Amino acid sequence: MPVIADTTGGQGDIAPLVAAATPWSAGVDLALCGMEVPVSPTGVASGYPVFATLPTVVSALSASGWDGCATASNHAWDQGFAGVVTTADTLEDNGMGYVGTNRTEAEAATGYQLYKIARNGVTITVAELSTTYGLNGFTADPAWAVDLNDVDAVAARARAARRQGAAVVVLHTQIGEEYLLEPVTAQTEYARAVAATGEVDLLFGAHPHVPQTNELLPGGPGGKGMWVSYSAGNYLSNQSEAQGTVLAGVGLFVWADVVVSTDADGTQEARVEALNWHPFTVDNLGGHRLVDLAAAQRGEIDAGCTLSAEEIDRRWRAVMDTVNNETYSDTIPVPSGEPPVPLPRS
C-alpha cells in the first residue's frame, strides 16, 4: 500500500518508480516477472496480510518491457478465484503471458505458457512454468486454479511443452525461508530434483524476499546442467531492514544468455551459456523509486535520492558478499529483434 500511495494519484502506475531498471527489462529478448500478489477484482488495493494490487501496475510492467509473469505465489489466492481470473485477464489485456494460476481446467491441463521469438527467419519457442509451495493457509477451490510445487508434475509439463516445440523451459518456483541470505535445504534439494529430471533449463526461485546466490547444477537437458537463481529478492516493495536484513530492500535483475541451434531435420537445441545478475535497491523515503545500486555505488546518484553514499556502499557490499560474483554483470542487455509473442493458454 505505501508503494501504491507513492504512484501518481495513488493509482498504481509504477512505471516512474521502476524507471532505473527499465533499460534492463526492456533490453532482454524475453522478460518474465514474478507476480507476488493478485490484481484486485474489486478495483481496491489492499496490503498485508491479504494483498491485492491494481491493474495499472500490470500496464506499467508491460510498458517497462516485461512480457509475462509467473503468477503462482503464496498470495495467489488472497483474492480467491475472482483474483486469479482478474489477474490473468489483466495480464492478457496488456499483451502479456501468465502461468501458475488458471482460469479454466483447460489452462490447468496445459500448465505452461509458450512465447514465440522470431529471429533471422527462425522461430524459437520458450516455455514458462510457475509453481508455489503453498497458499498461506488458504486452499484453492477449484484446486486446479493454482499450481503447487511438484517435481513430477513440473517434468510432465516441461515434456509436454517440448512436444509443442519449446526449445527452452523456464521454471519459477516459490520456495524457501523469508529473509535468509543462504538457501535452505528445501530449496537446494528441490532445485537438484528438478535438475535431475533433465527437462528444465533454468530455475528462478522466489519467496525469501532477499537476494540469494546462483549456481550451475548437474543434470538439466542433455545432462548439460541447469542454472538456478535461488532468489532475486524484491523488485519493488516497501520492505526494508525492519525485516531483519538490509537486503530486504535490494533486488536482482537476473537473466540468461541462451544459444539456440537448429539441426538439419529442424530440431532445435538450446544451450544456456551463462546466468547474469545486476542489483537494484529501493529508496523507500525517496518515493519508493528503484536505484541502480551498481551505478550509485560508483557515485552516479540521481537527484532526489535519499540514500547516503555510506548507505549505498553498505547495500552494495551486502549483496556482493551474498551473490555469486562470477555471474555479476554491469552490461545492459540489448534486444536482438522484435518482442516475443505470448500464445493463448487455451
Secondary structure, DSSP 8 states (H G I E B T S, - for coil): -HHHHTSGGGS---TTTTGGGHHHHTTSSS-EEE--S-B-SSS--B-TTS-BB-HHHHHHHHHTT--EEE--STTTTTTHHHHHHHHHHHHHHTT-EEESB-SSHHHHHH--EEEEEEETTEEEEEEEEEEES--TT---SSGGGB-B--HHHHHHHHHHHHHTTEEEEEEEEE-S-TT-SS--HHHHHHHHHHHHTT--SEEEEESSSSB--EEEES-SGGGS-EEEE--BB-SS-S--GGGSSGGGGEEEEEEEEEEEEE-TTS-EEEEEEEEEEEEEEEEGGGTSEEEEHHHHHTT---TT----HHHHHHHHHHHHHHS-GGGB--------SS--EE----
